[in-house]
Amino acid sequence: FQEAVSGIRSVEFISIPKSAFNDQNVSIQGYKKFLLENRFESLMDVRDNGEQISVLLAPDSKHECYLIIVDEGSEVIVFEMKGHINPAHFTSGKITASSL
């Protein structure tokens, strides 16, 4: 795992109450659609124990920007990671959920 994410330069996150989305008349799907229309591409969407997890990537000339959006029901947590993740380590089976 450490080798796969050794190129990560920064990690930031924010927790957004679902009520904030409702107050702005924005849905989670609408937020993701906006990101996809503005330089991000979808890497994967996973449903786990009732949570929806989306991973998006915005490649950049200096570094890549990954957004991980976790819809937990009452809140949405957005992680922003800048740097490089080596996807070969994840797809090769070297990293599993139990090793995280």
Stockholm file with secondary structure:
# STOCKHOLM 1.0

chainA/1-100         FQEAVSGIRSVEFISIPKSAFNDQNVSIQGYKKFLLENRFESLMDVRDNGEQISVLLAPDSKHECYLIIVDEGSEVIVFEMKGHINPAHFTSGKITASSL
#=GR chainA/1-100 SS CTTTTTEEEEEEEEEEEHHHHHHTTCCHHHHHHHHHHTTCEEEEEEEETTEEEEEEEECCSSCEEEEEEEECSSEEEEEEEEEECCHHHHHTTSSCGGGC
#=GC SS_cons         CTTTTTEEEEEEEEEEEHHHHHHTTCCHHHHHHHHHHTTCEEEEEEEETTEEEEEEEECCSSCEEEEEEEECSSEEEEEEEEEECCHHHHHTTSSCGGGC
//
